Amino acid sequence: MTHFDDLETQSPDARDARQTALLADVARAAGRDDVRTLDDLASLPVLRKSELSSAQKSKAPFGGFAAHEASAYAHIFQSPGPIYEPGNRTPDWWRFGRFLHACGIGRGDIVQNCFSYHLTPAGMMFENGAAAVGATVVPAGTGQTELQAQAAQDIGVTAYAGTPDYLNTILEKADELGLTLKITKAAVSGGALFPSLRQAYADRGVTCLQCYGTADLGHVAYESLAQEGMIVDEGAIVEIVRPGTGDRVPDGEVGEVVVTPLNPDYPLLRFATGDLSAVLPGQSPCGRTNMRIKGWMGRADQTTKIKGMFVRPEQVATLVARHDEISRARVIAGRQGEADTMVVRVEADGIGPEAVAASVRDVLKLGGRVEIVSPGSLPNDGLVIEDTRKYD
């Protein structure tokens, strides 16, 4: 397969020179004329999502971080927080075309896009990327699995975009209904792609690759067919820093992923994702020469994605505060078959699991099993969110 463009195989010196020139433009758009080099960038403090959220409350909707007025963008999205992000229709604005190309998706393919189009930007991110590679899109969004399976057969869908688990749900529904699907390619994100699930897709003749991106940053890194780590996007500068600081760690050491997208429309300098990863040494066997990271390795804080939704420590605190009977709580993310599970274990007296379950759905926006345990029985280890899933 040819590469998406010549940037993917450029030399390190050429890449540094190009990124330095683009960084200067992005820094000027952010009002930072003092940032001209990659070393200048490393001297800046990191920008955290909490700071972005606070700034947006005082200066709506983008907190002063966007380069243009809100009406100058094609779209305005809302992510949990709430946090508002701009979007545009210009070619490959979020840079997902590079990932879709690496998945083998292009002209002649019909992509069933099962990312949400409602408020959050994931649906439009992959829509924009599919346009960049010339693919046709079925804007399916989430839910209505029987209709999704029927549409995939009737239209002749050849590729899937969405969370890792949901494709399996569609395939199983198609089996149940006796439908024949032509999906052979899958571009997934928004949750962990477990090895067993990837193999299950491969056994069905579906090549499934994953990428890493966020609503604020767009595309950050992606797998190629080599499936050795994730290759950093050519339109982003990625640093791995020691959690709680902005100091870069040596290659191979696990740290927090900090990203500067080279997008002057929305110039976020050193945006801290809260995700952990590490630089993977060497170059990909696929011939792409950019830096690789090992992929998602957990959270720098305890925020955890369960069933495609983030659960944050502050939400657990809100849950505890809702009921005088609850003294402590712990959310446990697990795995059953190829689906995420959630158990909410609470230390409490005088309250039943049904009352707590209603608050769990309201506060965490997810359903899960509630277990009431006696006071003092939860581990004294500081964890309020525990992830028991295995990622290798």
N, C-alpha and C positions, 0 to 999 in steps of 0.2 A: 504494500500500500504506500502511495506517495504521502508525504507529509502535508499538513494543512498549509504551510507556507515555509519560506526559507529561514524564518526566524528560529524554527525548531532545531536547526542544525548549525547555527552560527557558533563561532568560537567564543570562549569566555571573554576575551578582550573586546570583541565586537559587541557582545551582549552588554557588558559593563558600560561601554561608551554610549550605546543606544539608551539604556535605562537611565544613565546620568542625565542625558539631554532631556528625556521625557520627565524625569523627576523635577528638573528645574521648572518646567512648565506647570506641573501639578503643584509644586510648592508656591509658585507665584499666584496661582488660582486660590490657594489657601491663605494668601497674605503673608507668606514666609519667604521673602527674598533672600534670607540668609542661608537657605538650604540649596546648595548647588552640587553637592557630591553625595555619594553613598555614605561616606563617613560623617558628613553633616547630618544626614538623616538619623544615624545611630545616636547622635547626641541629644535628640529630642526626647521628651517624655512620651510614654505610650499613651494612647487615647483609649479609654475604656468605655464599654457600652453604657455604664451608669452615668458617665460624664456626658455622653451624647444624649441620653434620655433627659438629664437635668437641663441641658442647654436648650432642648426642644421645648421644655415646659416654659422657659422664659422668653424664647424667641421661636415661635412656631412658624412653619412646621419642621424646619430642618436644623434649627439651633445655630444658624449662622455658618454651617459647614458646607452648604451647597454653594456652587459658583453662580447660580442664577436664581431669579425669583421662581416661586412655585409654579406659576402659570407658564413658564418657559419649558417645562418638562412635559413629556407625553403622558406620564402616569405618576401618581403618588400612591404608595403602598403603606399599609400599616401592619407591623409585626407586633407580637406580644410585648407589652411594656406599658403603654404603647410606644413604639418607635416608628417614625415615618421615614421612608426612603423614596428617593426619586427614581424614575426610570425613563428611558428614551427608546424610540423606534429606530435610531440610526443603526447601521449594520453592525451586528455582533457587539452591541453596547456592553453586555455583561460578559462577553468573551466565552460563551459556552460552545460556540461552533467548533473550537479546537478539540474539545472533549468528544463531541458527537462524531467528528471526523475520525478520531482515534478509535471509536467504537465501530467504524466501518459504515456509519450512517451517512447517506448523501442523496444525490439526485436519483430518483426512482424509488426511494424508500417512502413509506407512509408510517409516520410515528404516532402512536397513541400516547398523548401527553397526559399522564395521570397525576401531574402535580397540580396543586390548587391554583385556580385563577381568582380566588376570592380574597381580596385585600392583600394577602401576602404575595411576593413577587415571583415565586418559584415557577409557576405556570408560564408567565411571560418570559422569564429567563430562558427556559428551554424552547419556547416558541421562537424567540429572537435567534437562538443558536441554530435551530433547525432551518430557519430562513437563510442563515449564513452558509449552510452546506447544501441548500437547494432541496431539502426534503419537504414533503407534504405533511401537514399536522392535522390530527384529529384532536380537537381541544376537549378532552374527555373530563378532566378534573378528577375529583375523588368520589367514591361511592357508586351505588347502583351497579353492582358487580355483574348481574345477569345481563343488563343492557350493554355493559362494557364488553363482555365476552361475545355477545351477539354482533355488536358493531365491528369488533375485530375480525370476525369471520366474514361478515357481509362486505366490508370495505376492502379486505385483503391486507390488513395491517401487517407490516414486516418488522417493525421495531417498537420498543416500549421505552417510555421515559417516566420515571416515578420513583417512589420509595422502594427499597429492595423487597420487602415482604409482599407488596400488593400485587406484583406480577404473579406470584405463586397463587394468590387468591383467585385471580382471573383465570389462570390456567386450570386450576382445579374446578372452577365453575364451568369452564368449557368442557372438561371431561365429563362432568355430571350431566351436562345438556347434550352431549354427543356432538359437539362442535369441533371443527377442524381449523386450527389457527396456523398462520404462516409466520409467526414471530420468531426470528432467528437472532435478533440483536436487542440488547437491553442496556440503557444508560441510566444508572441509578445514583441516588444521593438521598440525603435527609435521614439517614440511619445507617447502622452497621450492616455491611454485606458479610454475613458469616460464611466461612468456607463450605459448610455443609449445604447451604442454600445455593451458593454459586455452582457447586457440583451437581445439585439437583437440576438446575437450569441447563447445565452442560449436557446432562443425561437426556434432556429433552431436545437437544440441538440448539440451545440458545446461548450465545456468547454474552456474558454479563460483565460489564466493567463499571467501576464507581468513580465518582469525582468528589471533590471537597470544595464547598463554596458557602457563602453566607448571604443573607438578605442585604446586608450593608455593603459587602465587598464585591459581590458577584463571584465569578469563577476564580479559584485559588490554585488548585492542583488536580491532577487526573491520572488515572491508570491508562497505560497503553496495552496492547496485546501481550507485551512481555510480562505484565503483571508483577513487576518488581518495584514496589513502592509507588509513590505518586509524583509525577513530574510537575514542577511548578509552572504555572501559566506564564506565558511571555509578557503578559500585560500586568504583572504584579511583582512586587519585591517582597519576598518572604524572609523573615528573620526568626530564629528560634532563640528565645530569651529566658533567663531564669525567672520562674514565676514570682510575681510581686515586684519585679524590677524591670528595667529596660535593657539589661546587660545581656549581650549575646553570649551563648554558651558554646563550647567547642563542638565541632561536628561530631555527631554520634550521641551527644548527651541529650537526654530528654528535657524539653523545656516548653514554654508557652509559644504558640504560633502568633506572630505579629505580622500584619500585612499592610503594605502601602499599595493600593491599586493605582496604576498609572492612567487615571481617568480624571482629566481636569474639570469635567462636569460635576464631579462629586469627590473633591480632593480630601480624602481621609488619610492623614499621615500617621503611620505606625499604630494602626488600629489593632488592639489586643483582642483576640478571638475568645480567650478562655480555654482553648483546646490545647492539648499536649501532643507533641510529635518530636521527631528528631531528624536531622539530616542523614540521608542514606548516602554513603560515599560512592564515588564512581558515577559512570553514565549508564543510561538504560541500554540494554541490548537492542532496542528498537531503533537506535540511531539518534534519538533526541538528546540534545546535549545539556539541557538546563538542569539545575539542581533538583534533586529528588528528596522528598521527605517520606518517612515510613508510613504515613497515613495517620488516621485518628488513633490516639493512644490514651484517651481519657480526657478528663477536664482538670484544668489547673485549680478550679474551685470544685465544689461537689455537684454543680449543675449537671444533670444527666438527661439524655434524650431517651424517652420511652414511648414506643408506638408512634414515633415521628414527632413527638412534642417534648419540649424542654420542661423539666421539673427542676425548680430552683430552691435552694435552702430557705430563702425568704418566704416562699409559698408554704413550706412545711411549718415555719414559724407562725404564719397566719392561720393555718389549720389548728395548731395547738391553742392559739389565742381565742379561737371561736368557742371553745368548750372549757368551762372551769374544771370539769372532771378529768381533763387530760393534762398530764404533767410533762410527758415527752412523747415524741413520735419519730419513727424511722421509716422511710420509703425504701423498699427493696426491689430493684429491677432484676428480673430473671428472664428465662427463656424456656418455652415449652414447645417442642417441635420446631417450627420455623416462625414462631410468633413471640413477640415480647409479652411478658407478664409483669404485673405490679402488685406487690403486697404492701399494705400500710399497717405497720405494727405500732400500736399506741399503748403507753402505760396509762391506765385510767381506772377509776372506781366510779360505779354508779351510772354508767352509760353503755348502751348497747352498740353493736357494730352497725346496725342500720342507720342510726343517727350520724355516726361518724362517716359512713359511706356517702351520705348525701352531701356532707361538707367536702369530702374528698373530690367528688364530681364537680362541685361548685368552685373549689379553690384550685385544684390541680388540673381541671379540665379533662380528666381521664377517669375511667372506671377501673376498679381493682378490688382485690380481696382485702377486707379489714380484719385484723386480728387484735383482740384486746388482751393485753398481758398485765401482770401485776406490777405495781410501782417498784422501781429498782432493778427490774429484770433485763432491760436493754443494756447492751455493752456500753461501758464508759470510755468510749474511744473518740468522741467528738463527731462521729458521723451521724448525719441526719438523712443522707441519701447513700445507699449502698448498691453498687452495681456488681451482681454476681455472674454476669454473662462472660463467656470466654470469647476472646477476639482472635485467637490463633489455634 
